[in-house]
Amino acid sequence: MSRLALSNRASLAYQLRYAVRHPGRIGPYFRRLYRDWRLRRQTGDNHVSYYRAVMKHDTAKSPESAVGSATHDRWLALGQMQFDYLVKHGLTPDDRMLEIGCGNLRAGRLFIDYLNTDHYYGIDISPEILLAAQETLVSHDLQGKLPHLTLVDDLRLAHLPEHHFTVVHAHSVFSHSPITVIEECLKHVGRVLAPGGFFDFTYNRTDGDEHHVLREDFYYRTDTLLALAKANGLAARAMTDWDELPHKQSKIRVAHPD
């Protein structure tokens, strides 16, 4: 059995091996499988509608687990990790930041507190998670920083001003997105990105066949995303030091070419 076959999480070989190693997760997987079947019938091929329904279901159980944090401590740790990394790699209080897929402000609460007033914009496709984000603002006493939280249907960013944001950030967004959604974002993010600014995004990396699991988790080769950014007029590079952190995703930074 090849290493590449095992790296494809949609393959039967991988699933059987995983089931043997983690028998307690077989039940949750079949519940996800049933949910996938049900939501496919309701939403068809519209991925935004599909994943909005996923988020509605998950947020009703726990906003923190809906954004990928199994515990509150993990929610805090992942937010801190994102914040620390961006500060280390150039974020300053003067930056004007757009967070794509802001969720319930796992990291956003730290960005809002750090940035100058009125300098944070968060967008998400889920109304339920944005309501949870409002609760986070209140619980952390951040109303006075005047953050902007906006519901969107796509990643064309059409409602945002040209060349305004010096930092754009998307954590665990492209890991749940088909290539068409990623391409849409890369096609339009350059319009809102200020000269000298950058866009960091994470993704699930595979060295084998690109694939998805139940339309919720998508796996891409690094070269595919680097080439897609270049095709849309952006310079891109892998942020390899991110891979050293305790997180399962990889990171790419894109910017306007010099």
Secondary structure, 3 states (H helix, E strand, C coil): CCHHHHHCCCCHHHHHHHHHHCHHHHHHHHHHHHHHHHHHHHHCCCHHHHHHHHHHHHHHHCHHHHCCCCCHHHHHHHHHHHHHHHHHCCCCCCCCEEEECCCCCCCHHHHHHHCCCCCEEEEECCHHHHHHHHHHHHHCCCHHHCCEEEECCCCCCCCCCCCCEEEEEECCCHHHCCHHHHHHHHHHHHHHEEEEEEEEEEEEECCCCCEEECCCEEEECHHHHHHHHHHCCCEEEECHHHHHCCCCCEEEEEECCC
